[in-house]
Amino acid sequence: MTHAPRLPLAAGLPMAVAAGLAIPVQGRINGALGVRLGDGIAAAVVSFSTGLVLMILVSLILPRGRAGLGRILPALRERRFPPYYALAGGIGALFVFAQSFTIGLLGVALFTVSTVTGQTVSGLLVDRLGTGPGGKKAVTGIRVIGCVLTIAAVTWAVSPRFGASGGGAGGPGAGSAGDPAQLILLVLLPVLAGFLMSFQQAMNGTATVHYGTPIAATLVNFIAGACVLWAAWLVKLAVAGAGNPLPGEWWYYFGGPMGCVFIGLGALLVRSLGVLVTGLGMIAGQLLGSLGLDLLVPAPGTVVEVPTVLGTLLTLAAIVVATLPWPRGAFRR
């Protein structure tokens, strides 16, 4: 088995930012689809199912994809990595479900801050544990400062959306969660989804090393995630019945391919950049993508304000702080 060479930071970080651009596009599509179907779980099922179809085609058409297919079962049989890593797609299913279910109740701002906080904290933890293919990375003071700055910058960037109505993104029942206890429970779901995303990236990165290509790791992700979501939707179908019929517009089915982009690139990059830096780069891309959508294809009532632009720029600065090779002891007394 041959390993791909590690990417330098100057090449890998822009790729992580580019991968993050796909996240808000997927969120906008899945949120709109959830409203159209009247069913957040069904929207997540459609997203994962279209992504799975695309990854099957890519795996069969491309030579690297076919080679990766041939390595999946041997890697699992020989336990080259813990077998439960193959279930990492379940975390992606949880994220898409949280995206479809809670954005309408919490609003985009609180959802974004919740997931970013969970992902940033777990990125430090996963790198410290050495779960990913890049090995252990120390929790240095400057990395902690970079993480805190990132969370503060993201909060600033999305602050104009606080207090806005949550309706319009999540389907029936979307609106403000007035009960504090209910609000806390709702916030915990995206925090948990964001926290587990770093573990998903670490698992995918490790699997990619043994499969020889992120194509195979992404395919396995979509298989696991689709199975989880289909099972959940069938239970919902038995209890509450089906929602609205599928729409005819093609763009409603583009959320799955967007997921292929950031899952595949994330699996490729964690070996070179580590889980934390990969996650921070994708967070920057997420904010840049959201800003671009608000400028080019604004949702009803969207207004781009100064904190959004400045918070996005501060996020980029925070990532520089966390990733530059600062001299040893530069931030010690």
KOLLOMI-496912 format. One record per residue (C-alpha): residue in one letter; residue number from 1; x, y, z. Coordinates in steps of 0.05 Angstrom, whole numbers, m for minus. Layout:
 rest  nr     px     py     pz
    a NUM      X      Y      Z
...
This chain:
 rest  nr     px     py     pz
    m   1      0      0      0
    t   2     27     69    m19
    h   3     12    131     20
    a   4      0    198    m13
    p   5     52    250      6
    r   6     35    299     60
    l   7     12    367     36
    p   8     47    430     61
    l   9      6    479    101
    a  10      7    530     45
    a  11    m28    481     m1
    g  12    m71    443     48
    l  13   m103    502     85
    p  14   m133    535     23
    m  15   m161    467      5
    a  16   m194    462     73
    v  17   m224    531     64
    a  18   m249    510     m5
    a  19   m281    448     26
    g  20   m316    491     78
    l  21   m348    532     23
    a  22   m393    473      8
    i  23   m423    470     78
    p  24   m468    532     75
    v  25   m490    513      5
    q  26   m512    445     31
    g  27   m545    478     91
    r  28   m585    526     47
    i  29   m607    469      1
    n  30   m625    420     58
    g  31   m662    474     96
    a  32   m703    493     34
    l  33   m716    419     19
    g  34   m739    407     91
    v  35   m790    464     83
    r  36   m813    437     16
    l  37   m822    366     41
    g  38   m848    386    110
    d  39   m800    335    138
    g  40   m728    347    162
    i  41   m711    273    165
    a  42   m735    263     93
    a  43   m691    321     71
    a  44   m631    289    104
    v  45   m648    222     71
    v  46   m650    255      2
    s  47   m584    291     15
    f  48   m547    227     36
    s  49   m580    184    m18
    t  50   m559    231    m75
    g  51   m489    235    m46
    l  52   m486    159    m42
    v  53   m508    151   m115
    l  54   m454    201   m136
    m  55   m400    165    m96
    i  56   m419     97   m125
    l  57   m412    125   m195
    v  58   m345    159   m179
    s  59   m320     95   m147
    l  60   m338     53   m208
    i  61   m315    102   m262
    l  62   m248    127   m235
    p  63   m189     78   m232
    r  64   m170    104   m162
    g  65   m242     93   m141
    r  66   m242     21   m165
    a  67   m175      9   m131
    g  68   m203     37    m66
    l  69   m264     m7    m71
    g  70   m219    m68    m73
    r  71   m183    m47     m9
    i  72   m244    m34     35
    l  73   m262   m105     56
    p  74   m189   m128     65
    a  75   m175    m68    109
    l  76   m237    m84    152
    r  77   m223   m159    155
    e  78   m150   m149    175
    r  79   m170    m95    227
    r  80   m119    m45    202
    f  81   m159      6    241
    p  82   m216     m2    291
    p  83   m276    m30    253
    y  84   m324     22    282
    y  85   m287     75    241
    a  86   m329     49    183
    l  87   m390     77    220
    a  88   m364    149    217
    g  89   m418    165    167
    g  90   m468    161    224
    i  91   m438    225    251
    g  92   m449    258    184
    a  93   m521    234    187
    l  94   m528    266    256
    f  95   m500    332    230
    v  96   m547    334    170
    f  97   m606    316    214
    a  98   m587    370    264
    q  99   m580    418    206
    s 100   m649    401    178
    f 101   m684    397    246
    t 102   m656    453    289
    i 103   m640    511    243
    g 104   m713    528    237
    l 105   m720    529    313
    l 106   m654    560    334
    g 107   m638    603    273
    v 108   m576    599    230
    a 109   m534    641    278
    l 110   m542    599    341
    f 111   m536    535    301
    t 112   m470    559    270
    v 113   m440    581    336
    s 114   m461    516    370
    t 115   m430    471    317
    v 116   m367    512    311
    t 117   m357    512    387
    g 118   m365    436    390
    q 119   m320    424    330
    t 120   m265    471    354
    v 121   m261    442    424
    s 122   m261    370    398
    g 123   m208    388    346
    l 124   m160    403    402
    l 125   m179    339    438
    v 126   m174    293    378
    d 127   m105    321    359
    r 128    m82    312    431
    l 129   m106    240    432
    g 130    m74    225    365
    t 131   m138    193    338
    g 132   m125    219    267
    p 133    m72    196    218
    g 134    m28    257    233
    g 135    m11    231    302
    k 136    m11    269    368
    k 137     m6    345    369
    a 138      6    383    433
    v 139    m47    430    462
    t 140     m4    492    462
    g 141    m24    560    488
    i 142    m25    590    418
    r 143    m71    536    392
    v 144   m119    548    449
    i 145   m116    623    435
    g 146   m131    610    362
    c 147   m191    567    380
    v 148   m219    619    428
    l 149   m209    673    376
    t 150   m244    630    324
    i 151   m306    619    367
    a 152   m308    694    384
    a 153   m300    714    311
    v 154   m354    666    288
    t 155   m401    693    342
    w 156   m387    764    319
    a 157   m397    746    246
    v 158   m465    715    257
    s 159   m487    765    311
    p 160   m532    805    264
    r 161   m575    742    258
    f 162   m587    735    332
    g 163   m658    755    350
    a 164   m682    742    278
    s 165   m739    694    270
    g 166   m718    622    262
    g 167   m776    607    215
    g 168   m766    592    143
    a 169   m711    541    147
    g 170   m736    482    183
    g 171   m806    466    162
    p 172   m869    461    202
    g 173   m863    485    273
    a 174   m803    527    256
    g 175   m798    587    301
    s 176   m768    611    366
    a 177   m758    562    422
    g 178   m784    603    480
    d 179   m776    553    537
    p 180   m704    559    565
    a 181   m701    485    580
    q 182   m724    469    510
    l 183   m673    518    481
    i 184   m616    485    519
    l 185   m636    416    494
    l 186   m641    442    423
    v 187   m572    475    428
    l 188   m541    411    454
    l 189   m557    375    389
    p 190   m515    419    343
    v 191   m461    424    396
    l 192   m457    348    398
    a 193   m459    343    322
    g 194   m402    394    316
    f 195   m363    359    372
    l 196   m367    292    337
    m 197   m348    321    269
    s 198   m274    323    289
    f 199   m277    249    307
    q 200   m310    235    240
    q 201   m253    271    204
    a 202   m201    233    244
    m 203   m235    166    229
    n 204   m241    183    155
    g 205   m169    206    151
    t 206   m144    141    182
    a 207   m188     99    136
    t 208   m163    139     76
    v 209    m91    120     92
    h 210   m110     46     89
    y 211   m158     50     30
    g 212   m107     91     m9
    t 213   m158    143    m31
    p 214   m210    189      2
    i 215   m260    165    m50
    a 216   m268     99    m14
    a 217   m272    132     54
    t 218   m326    180     29
    l 219   m365    122     m2
    v 220   m365     83     64
    n 221   m387    147    100
    f 222   m447    155     55
    i 223   m466     81     61
    a 224   m466     85    137
    g 225   m501    152    140
    a 226   m554    133     89
    c 227   m570     69    128
    v 228   m579    108    193
    l 229   m624    160    160
    w 230   m666    111    120
    a 231   m679     72    184
    a 232   m699    136    221
    w 233   m744    158    164
    l 234   m779     90    160
    v 235   m795     94    234
    k 236   m821    165    224
    l 237   m862    140    164
    a 238   m894     85    206
    v 239   m911    134    262
    a 240   m929    199    227
    g 241   m937    182    154
    a 242   m903    212     93
    g 243   m893    286     81
    n 244   m899    324     16
    p 245   m878    293    m51
    l 246   m808    304    m78
    p 247   m798    370   m116
    g 248   m781    372   m190
    e 249   m728    426   m187
    w 250   m658    396   m197
    w 251   m622    441   m146
    y 252   m658    409    m87
    y 253   m616    347   m100
    f 254   m548    382    m99
    g 255   m539    379    m23
    g 256   m511    308    m26
    p 257   m455    325    m76
    m 258   m436    384    m32
    g 259   m428    334     25
    c 260   m383    292    m19
    v 261   m337    352    m28
    f 262   m325    369     45
    i 263   m324    298     71
    g 264   m275    275     17
    l 265   m228    335     23
    g 266   m231    330     99
    a 267   m211    257     97
    l 268   m153    276     51
    l 269   m127    335     91
    v 270   m128    312    164
    r 271    m65    270    154
    s 272    m26    332    132
    l 273    m58    387    172
    g 274    m85    352    233
    v 275   m158    352    254
    l 276   m158    420    288
    v 277   m127    460    230
    t 278   m170    423    179
    g 279   m232    440    219
    l 280   m212    513    228
    g 281   m199    520    153
    m 282   m267    491    138
    i 283   m300    538    189
    a 284   m268    597    152
    g 285   m294    569     86
    q 286   m363    561    118
    l 287   m365    635    137
    l 288   m338    658     70
    g 289   m390    614     35
    s 290   m446    641     78
    l 291   m424    712     64
    g 292   m421    697    m11
    l 293   m491    667    m11
    d 294   m519    726     27
    l 295   m488    774    m24
    l 296   m503    735    m88
    v 297   m565    695    m72
    p 298   m595    727     m9
    a 299   m651    692     28
    p 300   m713    734     42
    g 301   m698    786     95
    t 302   m622    776     92
    v 303   m580    838    105
    v 304   m504    835    104
    e 305   m478    879    160
    v 306   m409    903    181
    p 307   m400    851    238
    t 308   m411    795    187
    v 309   m354    819    143
    l 310   m307    838    200
    g 311   m322    773    239
    t 312   m306    732    177
    l 313   m239    769    169
    l 314   m224    759    243
    t 315   m237    684    234
    l 316   m184    682    180
    a 317   m136    718    226
    a 318   m151    669    283
    i 319   m133    611    238
    v 320    m67    644    221
    v 321    m53    651    295
    a 322    m68    577    307
    t 323    m28    551    248
    l 324     35    593    241
    p 325     99    560    267
    w 326    109    607    325
    p 327    178    602    359
    r 328    181    555    418
    g 329    168    593    482
    a 330    145    656    446
    f 331     82    659    487
    r 332    110    638    554
    r 333    129    684    609
